[in-house]
Amino acid sequence: MHAISFDLLYAAVDIAHINSQNDIEKLIFNEAAFDRLEKLSQKSFNGYLCNANIQKNVPNFGVFRNFLRIIKLWAKRRCIYSAMFGYLTGISCAVMVAKIHQDNPDLDVVDLVYKFFEVYSESDWTTPVSIKFGKMENMSLTSWKNALDNVEGDLMAILSPNYELRNTTQRVQGPTFDTLIYEFRRAKDIMK
């Protein structure tokens, strides 16, 4: 039997303002309305918001989905898919995959997988990995500066695509960082 794990989150929203799923999405994507929610409720919507921003901003969602499945399977098989132990998370994999797909929209899945390993094995990781999404066009320089200040000193920075840019790999430390880079290089060499 295969176990399926999932997170169950709760957000408190005034029911008087919600009549349908569309109303919830309007609430989440309206920054002023979103800011009125309690901080814990905002955090509960973070996963949904990140996924929605990625889904809306990748060139081809079907290609992205298959590409992400491959990378997550690889990370799980190589035992580098665990936030608790300082490795990759689901959202960090999704952002890394979306970034490669945005930068190379015309590549097939197999070419995107090779490009993933090539780019991340050769990266110096001084610049945080982030995707382009609609909200970033309106994001202030102060928000970017705050995000960059928050990740300063982190070995690996992969920013979540939502209002509050935060590092999804803040638990990566020296030994786990070295392991990740080793695995990126190993996969690139195998695919070569």
C-alpha positions as CSV (number, residue, x, y, z in Angstrom):
1,M,0.0,0.0,0.0
2,H,1.3,3.5,-0.9
3,A,0.9,6.3,1.5
4,I,-0.1,9.7,0.3
5,S,0.9,12.6,2.5
6,F,-0.7,16.0,2.3
7,D,-0.9,19.2,4.3
8,L,-4.2,20.3,5.6
9,L,-4.3,24.1,6.3
10,Y,-7.0,26.3,7.8
11,A,-7.8,30.0,7.1
12,A,-10.4,32.1,8.8
13,V,-12.3,34.1,6.3
14,D,-15.5,36.1,6.8
15,I,-18.2,34.0,5.2
16,A,-20.2,37.1,4.3
17,H,-17.7,38.0,1.7
18,I,-17.4,34.5,0.2
19,N,-20.1,33.1,-2.1
20,S,-18.0,30.8,-4.4
21,Q,-14.5,29.6,-5.3
22,N,-14.1,32.7,-7.5
23,D,-14.7,35.0,-4.5
24,I,-11.9,33.2,-2.6
25,E,-9.6,33.6,-5.5
26,K,-10.5,37.3,-5.7
27,L,-9.7,37.7,-2.0
28,I,-6.4,36.0,-2.4
29,F,-5.3,37.9,-5.5
30,N,-6.4,41.3,-4.2
31,E,-3.4,42.5,-2.2
32,A,-5.4,45.0,-0.1
33,A,-8.0,42.3,0.8
34,F,-5.3,39.7,1.4
35,D,-3.5,42.1,3.8
36,R,-6.7,42.4,5.9
37,L,-6.6,38.6,6.8
38,E,-4.9,37.5,9.9
39,K,-1.2,36.5,9.5
40,L,-1.9,32.8,10.2
41,S,-4.7,32.8,7.5
42,Q,-2.3,34.5,5.1
43,K,0.2,31.8,5.7
44,S,-2.4,29.1,5.1
45,F,-3.1,30.6,1.6
46,N,0.6,30.8,0.7
47,G,0.8,27.4,-0.9
48,Y,-2.2,28.0,-3.0
49,L,-1.0,31.4,-4.0
50,C,2.5,30.1,-4.9
51,N,1.0,27.3,-7.0
52,A,-1.5,29.6,-8.7
53,N,1.2,32.1,-9.6
54,I,3.4,29.4,-11.0
55,Q,0.6,27.8,-13.0
56,K,-0.4,31.2,-14.5
57,N,3.1,32.1,-15.5
58,V,4.8,29.1,-17.0
59,P,4.7,28.9,-20.8
60,N,3.1,25.5,-21.0
61,F,1.5,24.0,-17.9
62,G,1.5,20.4,-19.3
63,V,5.2,20.5,-20.0
64,F,5.8,22.1,-16.6
65,R,3.8,19.5,-14.8
66,N,5.7,16.6,-16.4
67,F,9.1,18.3,-15.9
68,L,8.3,18.9,-12.2
69,R,7.2,15.3,-11.7
70,I,10.6,14.1,-13.1
71,I,12.6,16.5,-10.8
72,K,10.6,15.6,-7.7
73,L,11.0,11.9,-8.4
74,W,14.7,12.3,-8.9
75,A,15.0,14.4,-5.7
76,K,13.1,11.8,-3.7
77,R,15.1,8.9,-5.1
78,R,18.4,10.7,-4.3
79,C,17.1,11.5,-0.8
80,I,17.4,15.2,-1.2
81,Y,13.7,16.0,-0.9
82,S,13.1,17.0,2.7
83,A,12.8,20.5,4.2
84,M,13.2,19.0,7.7
85,F,16.7,17.8,6.8
86,G,17.8,20.9,4.9
87,Y,17.1,19.8,1.4
88,L,14.7,20.8,-1.4
89,T,10.9,21.3,-0.8
90,G,8.0,20.9,-3.1
91,I,7.8,24.7,-3.7
92,S,11.6,25.0,-4.1
93,C,11.5,22.3,-6.8
94,A,8.5,24.0,-8.5
95,V,10.2,27.4,-8.6
96,M,13.5,26.0,-9.9
97,V,11.6,24.1,-12.6
98,A,9.4,27.1,-13.5
99,K,12.4,29.3,-13.8
100,I,14.1,26.9,-16.3
101,H,10.9,26.5,-18.2
102,Q,10.3,30.3,-18.4
103,D,13.9,30.9,-19.6
104,N,13.6,28.1,-22.2
105,P,9.9,28.0,-23.3
106,D,10.5,26.1,-26.6
107,L,12.5,23.1,-25.1
108,D,11.0,19.6,-24.8
109,V,10.8,18.0,-21.3
110,V,13.9,15.9,-21.7
111,D,15.9,19.0,-22.8
112,L,14.5,21.0,-19.9
113,V,15.6,18.3,-17.5
114,Y,19.2,18.5,-18.8
115,K,19.1,22.3,-18.7
116,F,17.9,22.1,-15.1
117,F,20.9,20.1,-14.0
118,E,23.3,22.1,-16.2
119,V,22.1,25.5,-14.8
120,Y,21.9,24.5,-11.2
121,S,25.2,22.5,-11.1
122,E,27.1,25.5,-12.6
123,S,25.3,28.2,-10.6
124,D,27.3,30.2,-8.0
125,W,24.1,30.8,-6.1
126,T,24.8,34.4,-5.4
127,T,21.6,35.5,-7.0
128,P,18.3,34.1,-5.6
129,V,16.2,31.9,-8.0
130,S,12.9,33.4,-8.7
131,I,10.3,33.3,-11.4
132,K,8.7,36.1,-13.3
133,F,5.1,36.5,-12.3
134,G,2.5,39.2,-12.8
135,K,2.8,40.6,-9.3
136,M,6.5,41.3,-9.7
137,E,5.8,43.9,-12.3
138,N,4.1,46.0,-9.6
139,M,6.4,45.0,-6.8
140,S,8.3,47.9,-5.3
141,L,12.1,48.1,-5.1
142,T,11.7,48.1,-1.3
143,S,10.1,44.6,-1.4
144,W,13.0,43.3,-3.6
145,K,15.5,44.9,-1.3
146,N,13.8,43.4,1.8
147,A,13.8,39.9,0.1
148,L,17.5,40.2,-0.8
149,D,18.4,41.4,2.7
150,N,16.5,38.4,4.2
151,V,18.4,35.9,2.1
152,E,21.8,37.5,2.5
153,G,24.1,34.9,4.0
154,D,21.9,31.9,2.9
155,L,23.8,29.4,0.9
156,M,20.9,28.7,-1.4
157,A,18.0,31.1,-2.0
158,I,14.9,30.1,-3.9
159,L,12.2,32.7,-3.5
160,S,8.5,31.8,-3.2
161,P,6.3,33.5,-5.9
162,N,3.8,35.4,-3.7
163,Y,3.4,38.8,-2.0
164,E,6.0,38.0,0.7
165,L,9.1,36.9,-1.1
166,R,10.8,34.4,1.2
167,N,13.5,31.8,0.9
168,T,12.0,28.3,0.5
169,T,15.4,26.7,1.2
170,Q,16.5,28.7,4.3
171,R,17.4,25.4,6.1
172,V,20.0,24.5,3.6
173,Q,23.4,24.4,5.4
174,G,27.0,23.6,4.3
175,P,26.8,19.8,4.2
176,T,23.3,19.7,2.6
177,F,24.3,22.4,0.1
178,D,27.4,20.4,-0.9
179,T,25.2,17.3,-1.3
180,L,22.7,19.2,-3.5
181,I,25.5,20.6,-5.8
182,Y,27.0,17.1,-6.0
183,E,23.7,15.6,-7.0
184,F,23.0,18.3,-9.7
185,R,26.5,17.6,-11.2
186,R,26.1,13.9,-11.0
187,A,22.7,14.0,-12.8
188,K,24.1,16.4,-15.5
189,D,27.0,14.0,-16.1
190,I,24.7,11.0,-16.4
191,M,22.4,12.9,-18.8
192,K,25.4,14.1,-20.9
